[in-house]
C-alpha cells in the first residue's frame, strides 16, 4: 500500500507538471520581459505584428522562430527608451506548418512565446484582426494577488488542520 | 418522590443515585437536543470501520464536496452568462474581467471541475486496489463508473463549449460529428432534435439542468448503496475471513461516521483552497472568436488521453478509446472472479488496471508534447 501511495503521489505531481507545461496561453510570456504576436496562428506568407515589452532599452531586438528542427530568422526590431517595440514581420511562405517558439532577444534580455503556423497562403488582408486574438485577462494588482493567495492558503491549511484533529474523547 | 425539590444527598441520608437531582444541561446541549429531536441528527453517529477515516477512503467524499463547490460557483456564473452564440464569449469576458470576484469564481469553477475528475479517478483506483467492487458492491461500482463518465463526458465537455471561443467551437464540431456517428442514440445532443435553438444554448441547458439532475440521482444511489452495504473491508480483513459476504461485523466497526464527515469537510476545504490558489496563479484563458476554418487547439488536459486515438483512427478513435476504457472497467468485477482481495492475488485486475493507467498517462503525455493536429474536415 505504501508503494502504491508513493506511485500515486508521483502520478499526481506528473499530472500537475503536465498542466503547467501543456497549457498553451495567449501568446504572452510571463515575467518582466514579454513578447506577444498577433495573430497567434498565422498562415505561411502572412504578416504578423510582434510586440515586445521591457527588453533592453534602445537595443536591436533579434526575432527568430525555433521548432520542427529549424531556426528561422524573421528579422530585427528596435526597442525604445522603455524597452518596448512593435513591428511587423512576414512568416516565410515556404515555412513548415506547426508550433514554434518565438524568441525576441536584445543584449541580455530575452522573451519567448509560442505560435502555431498554419499551412496555406495568406489572404490579401494582411492587417492582423483583433478577432483572431484571445481575450485579455485583467491583471490584478500585486497586493490583491497576495491577499487572495493568503486567503486560499489559510483556507486550505484550516481544512487540513480540521481534518487532522484527533478526537479527544470517544463518541458513544 | 419529588426529585426537583429534594435536598442534596448526604452521607447521613444515603440517597441512591436515581434520587439525585439531574445536573444542569448547558445551552449548546439543549439546542443540540432540540434540533436532534426534530431532525434526527444523531442518526449519523453510526459506526464505520477504522480505515474509513483515512485519506484514501475519504476521496469519494472529497469528490462530493468538489461537486458541491461546482454547483455553488456555477449558480454565481449563471447570473452573468448569456448562452446566445453572439453574446456567450463576451459574457464570459465580462465575468472574467468585470463581474465582482468573477475571475476568481470562474477560475475556481473550472479548476474544481478538473480536480474533481482527478479525485474521482483516484477514488476509483483505490476501489480497484482494495477490491471494493467485489460482492456485494458490483452494482455500486457501475453507479460510480456512470458518475465518472457523466462528469467527464457531459459535465466537463459541455462546460468547455460554453466559453464559445475557438477551443469551444472545435469541441462543438467534435460533438456534432460524433452525434452524427452515433445516430439516434445521441439525438438529444444533436441538431436533429431541434435546429431552431442554437446548440450552445441547448448545451448550456444540459449543463445547468441535466448534469446536476443526473449527478444528484446517481449520488443518491451511490450513497444509499454505501450505507446499505457498509464500507468495504480492507483486502487483509477480507482474506482473513473477517468479512463474510463482503460485510464487516459490528465488532470490527471501531470508527465513527462523524469523524469521516469531518475528514470530508476538512479535505474539501483544502480542495477549495487549492482551486482558489490555482485560479489566482493560472487564470483560465478565453480564446479568440471562433474561426470555422481553423483547428488550432487541443482539448482540456482531462481529455488528452483521447487525442492520440483520434490521430490514429480519426474521429471514431474517440469512441473506440472511451468505450474501450469504460467497457473494461465495467466488466472488471465480473472478470475478476478470484475470492481473494489482495492485489497481488488478483492478476487479472492488476494487469487490466496497470495497462489502463499506463495507457491513459502515456496518451496524455504524448498529447502534451506533440503539436496540434488537424482532425476535422
Boltz contact constraints between the chains, C-beta under 6 A:
constraints:
  - contact:
      token1: [A, 4]
      token2: [B, 129]
      max_distance: 6.0
  - contact:
      token1: [A, 18]
      token2: [B, 368]
      max_distance: 6.0
  - contact:
      token1: [A, 19]
      token2: [B, 301]
      max_distance: 6.0
  - contact:
      token1: [A, 22]
      token2: [B, 301]
      max_distance: 6.0
  - contact:
      token1: [A, 22]
      token2: [B, 368]
      max_distance: 6.0
  - contact:
      token1: [A, 25]
      token2: [B, 285]
      max_distance: 6.0
  - contact:
      token1: [A, 26]
      token2: [B, 285]
      max_distance: 6.0
  - contact:
      token1: [A, 41]
      token2: [B, 296]
      max_distance: 6.0
  - contact:
      token1: [A, 98]
      token2: [B, 371]
      max_distance: 6.0
  - contact:
      token1: [A, 99]
      token2: [B, 371]
      max_distance: 6.0
  - contact:
      token1: [A, 116]
      token2: [B, 296]
      max_distance: 6.0
  - contact:
      token1: [A, 131]
      token2: [B, 289]
      max_distance: 6.0
  - contact:
      token1: [A, 132]
      token2: [B, 288]
      max_distance: 6.0
  - contact:
      token1: [A, 133]
      token2: [B, 288]
      max_distance: 6.0
  - contact:
      token1: [A, 134]
      token2: [B, 285]
      max_distance: 6.0
  - contact:
      token1: [A, 134]
      token2: [B, 287]
      max_distance: 6.0
  - contact:
      token1: [A, 134]
      token2: [B, 288]
      max_distance: 6.0
  - contact:
      token1: [A, 135]
      token2: [B, 93]
      max_distance: 6.0
  - contact:
      token1: [A, 135]
      token2: [B, 286]
      max_distance: 6.0
  - contact:
      token1: [A, 137]
      token2: [B, 283]
      max_distance: 6.0
  - contact:
      token1: [A, 138]
      token2: [B, 97]
      max_distance: 6.0
  - contact:
      token1: [A, 148]
      token2: [B, 280]
      max_distance: 6.0
  - contact:
      token1: [A, 149]
      token2: [B, 277]
      max_distance: 6.0
  - contact:
      token1: [A, 149]
      token2: [B, 280]
      max_distance: 6.0
  - contact:
      token1: [A, 152]
      token2: [B, 273]
      max_distance: 6.0
  - contact:
      token1: [A, 152]
      token2: [B, 276]
      max_distance: 6.0
  - contact:
      token1: [A, 152]
      token2: [B, 277]
      max_distance: 6.0
  - contact:
      token1: [A, 155]
      token2: [B, 269]
      max_distance: 6.0
  - contact:
      token1: [A, 155]
      token2: [B, 273]
      max_distance: 6.0
  - contact:
      token1: [A, 156]
      token2: [B, 270]
      max_distance: 6.0
  - contact:
      token1: [A, 156]
      token2: [B, 273]
      max_distance: 6.0
  - contact:
      token1: [A, 156]
      token2: [B, 274]
      max_distance: 6.0
  - contact:
      token1: [A, 159]
      token2: [B, 266]
      max_distance: 6.0
  - contact:
      token1: [A, 159]
      token2: [B, 269]
      max_distance: 6.0
  - contact:
      token1: [A, 159]
      token2: [B, 270]
      max_distance: 6.0
  - contact:
      token1: [A, 160]
      token2: [B, 270]
      max_distance: 6.0
  - contact:
      token1: [A, 162]
      token2: [B, 266]
      max_distance: 6.0
  - contact:
      token1: [A, 163]
      token2: [B, 263]
      max_distance: 6.0
  - contact:
      token1: [A, 163]
      token2: [B, 266]
      max_distance: 6.0
  - contact:
      token1: [A, 163]
      token2: [B, 267]
      max_distance: 6.0
  - contact:
      token1: [A, 171]
      token2: [B, 256]
      max_distance: 6.0
